[in-house]
């Protein structure tokens, strides 16, 4: 299957460098996306620019792809399902949940000079950082790409309820499937409450499994693609 990989905030397509070959060895065709404003130097990029880049990759895929979003980019994967429900075979959400209509995309940290810089590891200490060694922390922090403010503060627009027919895999890295199910049942994740086909996969990896357990993550994604 064609598998489109979208990394979260401050990361470009190279975040998947250890996942791509593992997926290829398992017989799939992964494509790691570098989003406008997150690797191409376009600090004026908007959320719509990033959505357009994901949709272009969906449209270019030879067959119906699985769209994988990590962290905040779970919303980008979900927006692809909303815009192309007939073209997206499955959505995989890694360590995150899709935001709902009208919500900001990722207005989590202070912006300055038109961008949202990486805030350092402090806000993520605890389960999020499990498995990250000092070398990886240093490398990720030194290469982190400030997110354009118009991306972070862009508003979500959802238009097609056929998105709820697209199968979803929720990969649970720093939380458990049971916790995720509790949040969904409580109505904290309305978009997944209405999803008709939802599966869970557990990976004890911290928030960035593409760095801490890339082969295991590839196996989970391949299993979902094969299902």
N, C-alpha and C positions, 0 to 999 in steps of 0.2 A: 504494500500500500504506500501511496505518497503520504508522507508525514511532515507537516509544516510545524516548525519549532519556533516559538516566540518567547524570548526571555523577558524577564520583568524589568523593573526600573534600574537605570544606570548601566545596563548590560547591552552588548550588541550580539550579533550572531555567533561570535567566537565562544560565548558561554557554553555552547553545545559541542565544543570540539571533541570531548571525550564520549559524548552520547552518539554522535553521528556514525562513527565507524562501528560501534556496537550494534546499532540498528541495521546498518548495511550488512553486517555479518549474519544478522537474523533474517535477511531477505527483503528488507524494506528500502524505500527510497526517501530518506530524510532530506529536508531542506531547512537550514537554519536561516532565519530572516534577520536582517539588520534593518531596524525601523528608521524612518525619517526622524532626524533629531537625536538619534541614539546610535551614532557611529558614522554618520555621513557629514557631520559638521553643520547641519541645518538647524541652528538654534531657534529659528523662527517657525519651526514645524509645529503643526497643530495636531490635535487628536484625530481630526478627520483625515489628515495626511497619513497618519499611521494606520487608520482603518482602511484607507484606500490601498496602501501597500500590502496589507494582509489579503484584501479581496483580489488584488492583482495576482497574488501567488495562488490563491484558490482557483481563480479562473485559468491560470496557466498550467495547473496540474493536469497530467494526461487522464487521470481517473479521479473519482471522488476522494479527496484527501481526508485524513484525520488532522484536525487542527489542535495543536498543543499550546496552551498558554501557561506561563509560570507566574505566580504571584499576581501583581497588578494586571499583567497581560492575560490573565484568565478572562478579564472583561473583553479584551480584544478578540480572543478566540470565540467568545459568546456573541460578540457583535458580528463576527463572520457567519455564525450559524443563523443569526437574525436576518442578515442581508442575503445569504445564499443557502437557505434551508434545503433546497433541492440539490445542492452541489457538495455540501459538507457531509461526509459519511459519519463522523463522530467528532466530539469535542472531548479533549482531555484537559482537566484543570489540575495543575500541580501546585499545591500549597497556597491556594487562593480560591476566591469565589467571585462570580460575576456581579458587578454593580447593577443597580436597577435604573429605570427610566428617570432622567433628570438629575441623577447624582453626579458629582464630580468624579472624574476618572481616578485620580490618585493625588488628591490634595492633602498629603500627609505631613509634609515637612515645609519649613520656611523656604520661600523663594527669594532670590536676590539677583538683580541684574538680568531678569528675564528667564532665569533657570532655577531648577530645584537641585542643588548639589547633593551628593552622597553625604549623609549626616555622620558618617563614622559608624563603628560597630556598637556604640553604646546603646542605642535604642533597640538593638536586636539581641542583646546578651540574654542567655537562657536557652530554652529549647530551640529557638531559631538557629543559633550558632553551633548546635551540636555537630561534631565531626569536622568543623573547619579548623585546620591547623594554622599556625602563624604564617607560614609561607603563603597559603591560599588567601588568608585575610589580607596580607600585605599586597599581594598581586591584584586582588579584586579592588581594593581601595585605591590603589595607584592608577588603575585603568578605568575607574568608574566614570561614566559619562553623565554630566549634569543633564537632567531632563528638562526640555523646554517648558516654560510655565504654561503655554497654551495647550500643551499635552496634559500636564498634571491637573490643570483646572478645567479642562474641557468637559462638557456635559454629555452624558450618555443619552443616546436617542435609539430607542427600540421600536420597530414598526411591524413586525410579522410574527404572529403567535405560532406560526409553524415551527419556530425555533424550538418549541417545547417537544416536538416530535424527534429532534435530533438526539441520538443516544449520547450520554455523558458519562465519562469516567472521572471520578474525583480521586486524585492521588493525595494521600494524607501523609505528609512528611513530619511536621512538628506537632501534629495533633492526630488523634486516632479516628478511625471511621465512626466509632461510637459517639465521640464528641461532635463530629461533623453532623451525624444524623440528629443528635439532640438540637443543634443549632438550626438545622433545617426544619425539624418538627416544631420548634418554638417560633418559626416565622422570621428568623433573623436573616435568612437567605431566600427571599421570595422567588427569585428566578429558579432556584433548584427545587423549591416546594412544588412548582408546577411542571417540572420536567417529568416526562412519562417513562423514560428509560434511564435510570441512574444506577451506576455501579460504583463500588469503592475499592481502592487498592491501598494497602498500608505499606509504607516504607519508612523505617526508622532512620532518618538521614539528616534531620534539621531542615531548614527552609530552602537550602540550595542543593538538592540531590544531584544536579548536573555536575557539581564539583565534588561532593562527598561520596556519592554512590552512583556514578554514571552508568555502569554496566547493569546494576540492578534496576535503575530507572528505565533503561532501554528495554530490558526484559518485560517490565510491566507494560510499557507502551506497545511493544510488539505483541504481547498477549491480547491486549485490547484491540489492536488492529486485526488480529487473526480471528477474533471472536465473531 
